[in-house]
Amino acid sequence: MASAIGTAGVRPALFAPFADLAALRYDYPIVLHDGDDERPAITALSAVIDDLLASEAPPGVAGQRMRRAVRRLEGEMRRMSARGQSGTLTELWATAAGSLGERDAQVAQDLTRARAGLARDGLVVDCDQSMPVRAVTHLWRREQRRKALAMRRTIDGLRLRLGDLVRADHLRSGGGRGEGGLRAGVGTSHEGLFDFALMASLLARPSGDHALSDTRRARIDRTLAVLRDERFFATREPYVFAFDRVADALTAHEQRRAAMTELVRSIAVAELELRGAYVEDRHDAYFDRFDATALTPADLSRFPDYLVHCPPDAEGADRAMIIDALTSGAPIKVLFVTDDAFGIGARLATTAMGLGDTFVLQASAARLYAVRERATAALRYRGPALVSVYVPASIDAAGAPYLVAAAATESRAFPTFSYDPSAGTGWGERLALADDPQPDRAWPLHELRYADATLQRRTETVAFTVADFALCDPRRAGDVGVDAPERAVPIEMWLDDPDGGVPFVRAIEPDGALRRLAVSADLVRATRRAAEAWRRLQELAALGRQPVVADLPDVPGPPAAVSGAAAATPVSPVASGPAEASPDEPYIETVRCATCNECTNLNPRMFAYDGNRQAYIKDVTAGTFRELVEAAEACQVAIIHPGRPRDPNEPGLDDLLKRAEAFA
Amino acid sequence: MTLDITRCLLESGDRPHEISDYQVGVPRWCNGCGDNAILTAMQRLCRDNDLTPERTVFVSGIGCSSRLPHYMRTYGFHGLHGRALPIAEGVKMSRPDLTVFVSTGDGDCLSIGAAHWIHAIRYNMDLTVLLHDNRIYGLTKKQASPTSPLGTRSNTTPKGSYLEALNPLTVSLGVANVSFVAQVVDWIPDVLYQVLSAAYRHRGLSFVRIIQRCPEFMPGLFDPWMQDPLRTVILRHPDGVVPSADVGRIYRNQREHDPRDLAAAREIAASEDPIPVGILFSDPDVPRYEELRHAGELRTPDVIRAGLEAELDRFTIRSAEAAAGG
């Protein structure tokens, strides 16, 4: 299929095994599922088929037959998709099943049975030029719907409850208590049973004041109007948030900023009003000065994000604005699609990483499905995000964009990485290269098997470099066209030792002949630049993985008095206990007090409750030893200890001392 | 709260609550009554968790225990005899945002309200249930209750009660969907407070049996246990009760018990002497009825319209079928 890539039909030597992609089960085409439930938004066709067979195929021979039929159908659908036939999963299924079923009734029956288990539909998209924008827009739309649903519920709830306040106010007003209002309240079924005029005269003077003051009523009306007329989450005439030009998105954001601020203000006012917590003296001044600077990132993140799709043929000026937009503070998600892995656009993501607070995801179209979770994270991220995707320009009708895009990733010309500022503070935590092949090596290594001139099998371990990838790019046709001389070295070795001769890459002719093609100086420079860029990414991703600072020395723990459960328990202002009291002093085991009021009723000046409503001796001079002993006897939990009498002349002391012995 | 801004504004205007903020009126319980200790523990719990009084509800039935809502400066509902739980369930169903406590007694809950009790445990709604168990009807001046010990002489059983007492713990632990069962005694306030706090934090129905003294009609009933701390066994666990140093010094009889272990909980629940004190069972993963039923779903015009449309669609199809059939 992919026979005519690059100059004169030559292809990278490692492409030799991939003649017909449609015969392979790989990540594409993908299905963009309808619906907003928790299930994945995007699934590979092969995964859909696997799931379907796991649930539908019966055990035994019948199951084996169904699996074979459905796999043939999958191949047919893949071929249709590669030919550019678009449609939903069920449409493609119907077409493919129709052609397969015509030839074999048993196959038709198996496919019909399997089709019954196909629970979810969605658009089938192959790895072509339109795929990145379709897939990312699909994810973005789903994310926006999720946000809108949550906010719609909030706003509707606030409107309903504010409406209840206004309604209750009306019912208490003169109009509500008048004859007409009362009649409307009862309805027509039983209105003959009541004398509304008499009721109105009885209710003419209600108890209490009017429920809402005029200023409060006006504030609620204003808030209701804003909540009703907002267009951020409205189902009628909502704002548009997807744009093709960065400048348009920024202008729209700028124009809507005041409305957004007003909406946040109104939600805050409504929430305070509904809790009865709006204090005019304090909140009026705050809300009078309320502007966009008061919005927190968390509040902003509840609003829709702007999606800008910057296509490969975007004007240079618009592309230049991307960095401006990402630093503007606008909630903007840029999808940048480039078809030139050697161009300046391919380095945009690396540049954006330096901005610090921008979520950056770079992936070729071939890897976009594999990193779909990262793409969702980028769209959910509270801040600007850039998704940079390489998709090859349409080469010719027989081209396989998936293979070329995969080669861009494999060759490090367009490595896959994500930079998530919310993942941590260091580069190592934020930057992830895990989706790249053989990420610890400079170039991925593969085995190349071929037959030499004497028809002997030879195996070589070769690297797949940017120079190999250049064979797939028509723009680079002039850089690898000449056969390399005898004394030439593979480019990956030549980069380590530039004096070794002429660098070459391995290519195959359409007829399968292996050639060694010399690499131009310009392509060598591009290869070296890509190698350096890749090494930088590796280094940045490794930063912070090792502890930079040695483990801190052991810090002494907090003093015993404030550690452990004792510190967690609220400390009562006065707590007397056996530990600190002398046997002569009266005391109460305060923590065991069951608040039974016995002692405090006996002498409230002598016994009192602490902050936890547990008793302590507030003033021992405010009562007699007799009262202490009586309190000890009355105490339900026996925690009062009378100690020794303070007044040796107190009447009846001998008897009291004897009674007090039980509480020593 | 939806917005950070609202939360900040609310917090900036708040002052921390004090116990007195939750107190209203003078409790009309007898001097020395264990209900006072429960009231204090509840007020401490409200203060320490900064519960907003207007978003907190105490529901009760009838009895001494059920006077508790009168003394809490929150919303309250003093209901019918035995019906505290269904009322509380109704409140929770329509207003899941409120914190709902239920105060009930051994007569109210275990006798006339027993059916509601069993099904409330099975429904497992997010309620904190305080069973004030003083083993007697006190408000009506001493009649035997389901938990009165065998031989209790009372106005209804002058020759002594004839039946063994009901054990509310073993019954609760035998009901499907049980999610939290604990037992405390009113005279160890530290543990009482810890268990009530855990019950409040538990999402689901937390059933706390509080063994409570009635100095007026059952004087001295619990003296043997109060005078001998070894006759109380405290169930320790990092996820349950960790007694303070002062309490641990007195109540040395302690036992490690994992509240996830239902079999061990049932064995402990059956023990009457020593009295087990602590969290017997806790499983936060049991589904809650209000969530299963999606209580509190907003009835916006859109939702109502969608519901009507769905109904009308069905009607249309059936009419078409009927027409076709006819």
Interface residues (C-beta under 8 A of the other chain):
Chain A: M151 R153 T154 D156 G157 L160 T235 V264 I267 A268 E271 L272 R275 G276 A277 V279 R282 H283 Y286 A294 L295 T296 A298 D299 R302 A565 A566 T569 P570 G577 E589 V591 R592 C593 A594 T595 C596 N597 E598 N601 G611 N612 R613 Q614 A634 Q636 V637 A638
Chain B: M1 T2 L3 D4 I5 T6 L9 L10 G13 E18 I19 P27 N31 G32 C33 G34 N36 A37 L39 T40 Q43 R44 D48 E54 D186 W187 I188 P189 D190 R213 P215 M226 Q227 V242 S244 A245 D246 V247 I250 L298 R299 T300 D302
